[in-house]
Amino acid sequence: MKKEAHFFKSLADETRLQILWLLMLQPELCVCDIMEPLGISQSKASRHLPYLYNLALVADRRQGVWRYYRLAAAPGSWQEKELHLLREILQETPAAQVLPAKLSQWRRHWECQVPEAAAAGGGLANL
């Protein structure tokens, strides 16, 4: 039962719950899509995402300098069933209901900023 205990310990952290919730809302998110809505630093996100990765709850992929994350619990696994239950719980939680709007707001802001940065010759690093 060590795996199960470790899994439930991971859910005892608010930031990891918030990250999982954001990943339940979108098929894939970059680290900045997680940092901004949660108001956390890149280093804090970088501490929590590998923890979830090591539990096989999320998977990642690299695209250039960007790293993208998605839920990765195996279909039919007990982890997937627990994540499904967690989704049902979180969608009725007031604190979780705020995050979709924050994510949408961040993504709209990001889309507006990307062309400006590129036109300035600085690329994405200026954002």
N, C-alpha and C positions, 0 to 999 in steps of 0.2 A: 504494500500500500504506500510505499515511499513516493512513487510517481504521482499518485493522487494527492497525497499530502503536499507535495511540492507545487502541484498545479493550484490547489486552493490557497496556498500561501501567496502565490503570485497574484491572485485576485484580491488579496487583502491590501493592496496598494492602490490608492486613488488615481495616481497618474497612470498606472498600467491599465486600470479599468477604463479610464478616459481614452487612452490610446486604442484599446480594443473596441470601444464604442465608435470612435471615428472610423476605424477600419471596417466596422460593420455597416457604416453609412456609404462607403465608397469602395469600389473594387480594388483600388490601389491608391496609395498616397506617398508623396515624398516626405522627407523629414520636415521640411519647412511647413508642409500642410498639417503637420502634427504640432510643431512648436508654436506656431502663431495662434491658432484657436485656443490652445491650452495655456498660452502665456508662459511657456517654459523655455529655458535656454537649450541650445543645441547639445550641450554637454549632458543636461538632464535627460533629454530625449535619447541620447546615445547610451546612457546607462540602462534605460528601461527597455529599449527595443531589442538589444541582444539577449536580455533576460527572457523576453517573450519568444525570441527566435530559438533559444536553447530549449525551450519547452515545446517546440514544434507548433506553436500557436500562430506564428507569423513566418512568412518567407520573404526574401528580399531579392532584388535584382539591381544591377548597376546599369546606368545609362550615362556615359561620360562621367562627370563629377557627381552626379545625382544618384541617390540610392532610394528605391521605391519599395514600399512594404505592402503586403496583403495578408489576409487571414489564410492560414494553411493547415488547419486541422484536417486530418484525413476523413474523407466521407464515411459516415457510419460509425466513426470512432466515438468513444465516450467523451473525448475532448470536444468533438463537434456537437454532441448532444448538450454538453454543459454550456458551450458558447451560445447555442440556440436558446437555452433557458436564461442565460445572462442577458441576451438581447431582449427577451420578453420583460425581464425585470427592469432593465435600464430604460426602455422606451416609455415607462411610466414614471420614471424618476425625474423630478423637476430640474435638478442640476444637469442631467444628461440631455434634457430637451432643449437646453440653451446652445449646446455645442453644434448642432447642424447649422444654425444661423451664423455662428461665428466662423465655421468652416466656409460657408458660402460667401460671407463677407470677405474673408481673406482671399479666396480664390478669385473673386471679382476684382479686388484690389491688385492682386498679382497679375492678372490678365491685362489690366490697364497699365501697369508699370513696365512690363516686359518690352513693348515696342519703344518706349521712351529711353530705356537703358541701352537698347541696341542702337538706336539712332544717335545716342551720345558717344558711341564707339566704345563703351565700357563693357558691354555684354551683361550677363546676369550678375557678375560680381559686384556691380554698383548698387544693387538693390538692397 
